[in-house]
Amino acid sequence: MKNAFNNPKVREHFLEGGFGLEKEGLRVDMEGYLAHTPHPFGDDSHYDRDFCENQVELVTDVFDSVEGVWEELARMQQVLAGKLAGLETGRELMWPFSNPPYVRGEEDVPIAQFTGEKREKTVYREYLAEKYGRKKMLFSGIHFNYSMSDRLIRILYLQCGEGESLRDFKDHLYLRLAKKVVEYDWLIVYLTAASPVMDGSFYSYELKGTEITMDYSSARCSEIGYWNSFVPVLQYRDLDKYVDSIEAYVRKGDLRQAAELYYPVRLKPAGVNSLENLKKTGVDHIELRMLDLNPLSPVGIMKEDIFFLQLMLLYLVFQDESRFDYFEQVMAIKNAKTAALCEESRVWIETRWRQAIPVRKAAGEFLGRMERFYHLMGLGREDIMDCIEYQRIKILRPEDRYAARINRQFGHDYVQRGLHLAKEYADILIRGDFDEM
């Protein structure tokens, strides 16, 4: 792929692409407890439910820019905040953190109630509750969906296709990208982790109101978060083998269905999201699932982080790939969980050469390689360099990482301060004061 560096058409269309966001969040009452009112948006697919009835999942359309998708997520939250402010049962707020507020116990988590043809979705959630426990399902985050533009893929295909069909080229492009993203998942966790504080009621209601400053900068990405009881090992040689390797876990009974694969990256088709459709129609886009909600933004995510993810994905497309065998896949998941630790001195990243490197050194070297890549591409423009520098500051000044800032602001009186922030953000959104964001 590196022989495409000097193609001016590649540079011209390099940053074109499709952006989509899915944001999970918990509805809470004005006292800081989980809401127990019915989901207020019916079957609107843009305002969906996730595991529990009070966990709203906002699903944007696809946009052709970071600015467009971020503004759409803000607009959707404006609608949501207005709806919750006017409920006949009393005002509710959207909790701005990945970690939950007060939890009275397992039975305080209301499983999402679907009826009719969708009843199986509730049955599936009941299965998850039994297997993993309800509390773990309260962890909320953001999924980032990205597709390279068809124009860019076609340009790359004409230069690098080597006899395969356009569809096979595109599938292989995304398969290679997926395994590289899993390999460097640790970097995304390290740079975006934003959930270092937990209310004690998550562990026992007797500890309600007691802040637990955890060992983790991201609980949901840590060893206590969203993971299967085994480390999945997937096949990336071609799309059929990739799909078959996931289906094998379902056949063995390790997973009830493919959606139970708690993995940082998914390859998804256009239209119906199923393995059958993926195998039939091919890869349409890649989904990154390791992002915490960022309570430092009313929207829950920084524009700079969305842009960085795009830049990182495009950079990885052009990098050499490893075999990504059993050892490397297990190592990648271990690195991701390790990167979710708060104490940086304990975070050492294992490389494919079986070396261990301090996370700050490993992250700094990665950003340096990215920066050189964009200069070589003739894309060393100000906005790209500023975006990389935004991430570098988190490495050079660990006290400026999101988790450290959140720990300082909310490590004391977590739920009450969180409620104040939730109301402040709701009021900003309802007023439409997007300049304050």
DANORHU-V586346 format. One record per pair of residues at least 24 apart in sequence whose ideal C-beta (glycine too) atoms are under 7 Angstrom apart, sorted by the first residue. I is the first residue (numbers start at 1). GAP is how many residues later the second one is. D is the distance in Angstrom with one decimal. If there is no record, write none. Layout:
# DANORHU-V586346
i->I gap->GAP d->D
i->I gap->GAP d->D
This chain:
# DANORHU-V586346
i->1 gap->159 d->5.7
i->1 gap->316 d->6.5
i->1 gap->317 d->5.1
i->2 gap->316 d->6.0
i->3 gap->156 d->7.0
i->3 gap->157 d->6.9
i->4 gap->152 d->5.8
i->4 gap->155 d->5.1
i->4 gap->156 d->6.1
i->5 gap->371 d->6.4
i->5 gap->372 d->6.2
i->7 gap->148 d->6.9
i->7 gap->152 d->6.1
i->9 gap->146 d->4.9
i->10 gap->145 d->5.8
i->10 gap->146 d->6.9
i->11 gap->366 d->6.1
i->11 gap->367 d->5.5
i->11 gap->368 d->6.4
i->13 gap->136 d->6.0
i->13 gap->138 d->5.1
i->13 gap->139 d->4.6
i->13 gap->142 d->6.4
i->14 gap->138 d->6.6
i->14 gap->300 d->6.5
i->14 gap->363 d->7.0
i->14 gap->365 d->6.5
i->16 gap->133 d->3.7
i->16 gap->135 d->6.4
i->16 gap->136 d->5.9
i->17 gap->129 d->6.1
i->17 gap->130 d->5.8
i->17 gap->131 d->5.3
i->17 gap->132 d->5.4
i->17 gap->293 d->6.5
i->18 gap->44 d->4.5
i->18 gap->46 d->6.5
i->18 gap->128 d->6.9
i->18 gap->129 d->4.1
i->18 gap->267 d->6.5
i->19 gap->43 d->6.8
i->19 gap->44 d->5.1
i->19 gap->46 d->6.8
i->19 gap->47 d->6.2
i->19 gap->50 d->4.1
i->19 gap->127 d->6.2
i->20 gap->40 d->5.4
i->20 gap->41 d->7.0
i->20 gap->42 d->4.9
i->20 gap->49 d->6.4
i->20 gap->125 d->3.8
i->21 gap->39 d->4.9
i->21 gap->48 d->5.6
i->21 gap->52 d->5.2
i->21 gap->121 d->6.2
i->21 gap->123 d->6.3
i->22 gap->35 d->6.0
i->22 gap->36 d->6.9
i->22 gap->37 d->5.1
i->22 gap->120 d->6.8
i->22 gap->121 d->4.2
i->23 gap->35 d->4.5
i->23 gap->50 d->6.2
i->23 gap->119 d->5.0
i->23 gap->277 d->5.6
i->24 gap->26 d->5.1
i->24 gap->31 d->5.9
i->24 gap->33 d->5.1
i->24 gap->116 d->3.9
i->24 gap->117 d->6.0
i->25 gap->31 d->5.6
i->25 gap->69 d->4.8
i->25 gap->70 d->6.1
i->25 gap->115 d->5.3
i->25 gap->268 d->6.7
i->26 gap->28 d->5.8
i->26 gap->29 d->5.6
i->26 gap->69 d->4.3
i->26 gap->74 d->6.1
i->26 gap->112 d->6.5
i->26 gap->114 d->6.1
i->27 gap->27 d->4.2
i->27 gap->29 d->6.2
i->27 gap->57 d->6.6
i->27 gap->65 d->5.0
i->27 gap->67 d->6.5
i->28 gap->64 d->6.4
i->28 gap->65 d->5.6
i->28 gap->67 d->4.8
i->28 gap->73 d->5.4
i->29 gap->61 d->6.9
i->29 gap->63 d->5.9
i->30 gap->61 d->6.0
i->32 gap->69 d->4.7
i->32 gap->70 d->5.0
i->32 gap->383 d->4.4
i->32 gap->384 d->6.8
i->32 gap->387 d->5.1
i->33 gap->68 d->6.8
i->33 gap->69 d->5.0
i->34 gap->69 d->6.7
i->34 gap->74 d->5.8
i->34 gap->75 d->6.8
i->35 gap->57 d->5.1
i->36 gap->74 d->5.7
i->37 gap->50 d->6.7
i->37 gap->52 d->5.2
i->40 gap->43 d->5.5
i->40 gap->47 d->6.7
i->46 gap->30 d->6.7
i->47 gap->33 d->6.7
i->49 gap->63 d->4.3
i->51 gap->61 d->6.4
i->51 gap->74 d->5.7
i->51 gap->77 d->6.7
i->51 gap->86 d->3.9
i->52 gap->57 d->5.3
i->52 gap->58 d->5.3
i->52 gap->59 d->5.9
i->52 gap->60 d->5.7
i->52 gap->85 d->6.4
i->53 gap->57 d->4.2
i->53 gap->58 d->6.8
i->53 gap->59 d->4.9
i->53 gap->60 d->5.8
i->54 gap->56 d->6.2
i->55 gap->85 d->6.6
i->56 gap->24 d->6.6
i->66 gap->237 d->5.7
i->66 gap->240 d->4.8
i->66 gap->241 d->4.9
i->66 gap->244 d->7.0
i->70 gap->229 d->6.4
i->70 gap->233 d->5.2
i->70 gap->236 d->6.4
i->73 gap->226 d->5.5
i->74 gap->225 d->4.9
i->74 gap->360 d->6.0
i->74 gap->363 d->6.6
i->77 gap->222 d->6.5
i->77 gap->352 d->5.3
i->78 gap->351 d->4.5
i->78 gap->352 d->6.6
i->78 gap->354 d->6.3
i->81 gap->345 d->4.2
i->81 gap->348 d->4.4
i->81 gap->349 d->5.2
i->82 gap->348 d->5.3
i->85 gap->341 d->6.6
i->85 gap->345 d->6.4
i->93 gap->326 d->6.9
i->93 gap->329 d->4.1
i->93 gap->330 d->6.0
i->93 gap->333 d->5.6
i->94 gap->328 d->6.3
i->94 gap->332 d->7.0
i->95 gap->323 d->6.8
i->95 gap->327 d->6.1
i->96 gap->197 d->6.5
i->96 gap->199 d->4.1
i->96 gap->204 d->6.9
i->96 gap->322 d->6.6
i->96 gap->325 d->5.6
i->96 gap->326 d->5.4
i->96 gap->329 d->6.1
i->97 gap->98 d->6.2
i->97 gap->196 d->6.0
i->97 gap->198 d->5.3
i->97 gap->321 d->6.0
i->98 gap->41 d->5.8
i->98 gap->42 d->5.3
i->98 gap->43 d->5.6
i->98 gap->96 d->6.7
i->98 gap->97 d->4.0
i->98 gap->121 d->6.9
i->98 gap->122 d->5.5
i->98 gap->194 d->4.4
i->98 gap->195 d->4.6
i->99 gap->40 d->6.8
i->99 gap->96 d->4.8
i->99 gap->98 d->6.7
i->99 gap->99 d->4.9
i->99 gap->120 d->5.5
i->100 gap->38 d->4.1
i->100 gap->102 d->6.3
i->101 gap->98 d->6.2
i->101 gap->314 d->4.9
i->101 gap->317 d->6.4
i->102 gap->97 d->6.0
i->102 gap->99 d->5.1
i->102 gap->106 d->5.7
i->102 gap->313 d->5.8
i->103 gap->32 d->6.2
i->103 gap->98 d->4.8
i->103 gap->99 d->5.6
i->104 gap->101 d->5.5
i->105 gap->100 d->5.7
i->106 gap->27 d->6.6
i->106 gap->28 d->4.9
i->106 gap->29 d->6.4
i->109 gap->25 d->3.8
i->109 gap->26 d->6.4
i->109 gap->28 d->6.8
i->109 gap->29 d->6.3
i->124 gap->132 d->6.6
i->127 gap->129 d->5.6
i->135 gap->67 d->6.1
i->139 gap->80 d->6.4
i->139 gap->81 d->3.8
i->139 gap->86 d->5.9
i->139 gap->87 d->6.3
i->140 gap->153 d->5.8
i->141 gap->79 d->5.8
i->141 gap->150 d->5.5
i->141 gap->151 d->5.6
i->141 gap->152 d->6.1
i->142 gap->149 d->4.3
i->142 gap->151 d->6.3
i->142 gap->158 d->6.2
i->142 gap->159 d->5.4
i->143 gap->144 d->5.5
i->143 gap->145 d->6.8
i->143 gap->146 d->5.1
i->144 gap->144 d->4.5
i->144 gap->147 d->6.2
i->144 gap->162 d->6.8
i->144 gap->165 d->5.6
i->145 gap->140 d->5.3
i->145 gap->142 d->5.0
i->146 gap->139 d->6.0
i->146 gap->140 d->5.8
i->146 gap->164 d->6.2
i->146 gap->167 d->6.0
i->147 gap->137 d->6.2
i->147 gap->138 d->3.8
i->167 gap->115 d->5.1
i->170 gap->112 d->6.4
i->170 gap->113 d->6.4
i->171 gap->68 d->4.5
i->171 gap->111 d->5.2
i->171 gap->112 d->5.1
i->173 gap->144 d->6.9
i->174 gap->93 d->5.6
i->174 gap->109 d->4.1
i->174 gap->112 d->5.8
i->175 gap->61 d->4.8
i->175 gap->64 d->6.6
i->175 gap->67 d->6.1
i->176 gap->145 d->5.2
i->177 gap->109 d->6.2
i->177 gap->136 d->6.5
i->177 gap->139 d->5.9
i->177 gap->140 d->5.6
i->178 gap->58 d->6.7
i->178 gap->87 d->5.1
i->178 gap->89 d->5.6
i->178 gap->108 d->6.1
i->179 gap->57 d->4.7
i->179 gap->142 d->6.7
i->179 gap->145 d->4.4
i->180 gap->136 d->4.2
i->180 gap->139 d->6.5
i->180 gap->141 d->6.3
i->181 gap->84 d->5.0
i->181 gap->107 d->6.6
i->181 gap->132 d->6.9
i->181 gap->135 d->6.5
i->182 gap->82 d->6.0
i->182 gap->83 d->5.4
i->182 gap->150 d->5.0
i->183 gap->139 d->6.8
i->183 gap->141 d->6.8
i->183 gap->145 d->6.9
i->183 gap->149 d->5.1
i->185 gap->79 d->4.6
i->185 gap->105 d->5.9
i->185 gap->147 d->6.3
i->185 gap->151 d->4.3
i->186 gap->149 d->4.0
i->186 gap->150 d->5.1
i->186 gap->152 d->6.9
i->186 gap->153 d->3.9
i->186 gap->163 d->5.7
i->187 gap->176 d->5.7
i->187 gap->179 d->5.8
i->188 gap->100 d->7.0
i->188 gap->102 d->5.5
i->189 gap->29 d->5.9
i->189 gap->32 d->4.9
i->189 gap->101 d->5.6
i->189 gap->147 d->5.5
i->189 gap->150 d->4.2
i->189 gap->151 d->5.4
i->190 gap->149 d->4.4
i->190 gap->169 d->5.8
i->190 gap->173 d->6.0
i->191 gap->200 d->5.4
i->191 gap->203 d->5.7
i->192 gap->99 d->5.5
i->192 gap->100 d->6.1
i->192 gap->113 d->5.7
i->192 gap->210 d->6.8
i->193 gap->24 d->3.7
i->193 gap->25 d->3.6
i->193 gap->28 d->6.8
i->193 gap->99 d->5.9
i->193 gap->147 d->6.0
i->193 gap->209 d->6.5
i->193 gap->210 d->4.9
i->194 gap->24 d->7.0
i->194 gap->98 d->4.1
i->194 gap->99 d->6.7
i->194 gap->100 d->4.7
i->194 gap->101 d->6.7
i->194 gap->208 d->4.1
i->194 gap->209 d->5.9
i->194 gap->212 d->5.8
i->195 gap->24 d->5.1
i->195 gap->25 d->6.5
i->195 gap->97 d->4.9
i->196 gap->146 d->5.7
i->196 gap->207 d->4.4
i->196 gap->210 d->5.9
i->196 gap->211 d->4.7
i->197 gap->209 d->6.7
i->197 gap->210 d->6.3
i->197 gap->213 d->5.3
i->197 gap->214 d->5.6
i->197 gap->217 d->5.0
i->199 gap->215 d->5.6
i->199 gap->216 d->5.4
i->211 gap->200 d->5.9
i->211 gap->201 d->6.2
i->211 gap->203 d->4.8
i->213 gap->194 d->6.5
i->213 gap->198 d->5.4
i->214 gap->128 d->6.9
i->215 gap->126 d->6.0
i->215 gap->127 d->5.8
i->216 gap->124 d->5.2
i->216 gap->125 d->6.2
i->216 gap->126 d->6.0
i->217 gap->123 d->5.9
i->217 gap->124 d->6.7
i->217 gap->125 d->4.8
i->217 gap->186 d->3.5
i->218 gap->74 d->5.3
i->218 gap->122 d->4.3
i->220 gap->72 d->6.7
i->221 gap->69 d->5.5
i->221 gap->115 d->6.3
i->221 gap->119 d->4.3
i->222 gap->115 d->5.8
i->222 gap->118 d->3.9
i->223 gap->114 d->5.1
i->226 gap->36 d->4.6
i->227 gap->35 d->5.3
i->228 gap->33 d->6.9
i->228 gap->34 d->5.3
i->230 gap->24 d->6.3
i->231 gap->98 d->7.0
i->231 gap->99 d->5.1
i->231 gap->102 d->5.1
i->232 gap->29 d->6.1
i->232 gap->31 d->5.9
i->233 gap->93 d->5.4
i->233 gap->96 d->5.0
i->236 gap->88 d->6.1
i->239 gap->40 d->6.4
i->239 gap->43 d->6.7
i->239 gap->44 d->6.8
i->240 gap->39 d->6.3
i->243 gap->32 d->4.9
i->243 gap->35 d->6.0
i->243 gap->36 d->4.8
i->246 gap->29 d->6.3
i->247 gap->28 d->6.2
i->264 gap->24 d->6.9
i->264 gap->25 d->5.5
i->264 gap->26 d->4.6
i->264 gap->72 d->6.3
i->265 gap->24 d->6.9
i->294 gap->108 d->5.9
i->295 gap->111 d->6.3
i->295 gap->126 d->6.3
i->296 gap->106 d->6.2
i->296 gap->109 d->6.6
i->297 gap->140 d->6.6
i->298 gap->127 d->4.1
i->298 gap->130 d->5.5
i->298 gap->131 d->6.2
i->298 gap->139 d->5.0
i->299 gap->138 d->6.1
i->304 gap->83 d->5.8
i->304 gap->86 d->4.6
i->307 gap->80 d->5.0
i->308 gap->79 d->5.3
i->308 gap->83 d->5.7
i->311 gap->59 d->6.9
i->311 gap->73 d->6.4
i->311 gap->76 d->6.2
i->312 gap->58 d->6.9
i->315 gap->55 d->5.0
i->315 gap->58 d->5.4
i->318 gap->55 d->7.0
i->322 gap->30 d->5.0
i->328 gap->24 d->5.6
i->342 gap->61 d->6.4
i->344 gap->54 d->5.9
i->360 gap->35 d->5.3
i->363 gap->32 d->5.0
i->364 gap->31 d->5.3
i->367 gap->24 d->6.0
i->367 gap->25 d->5.3
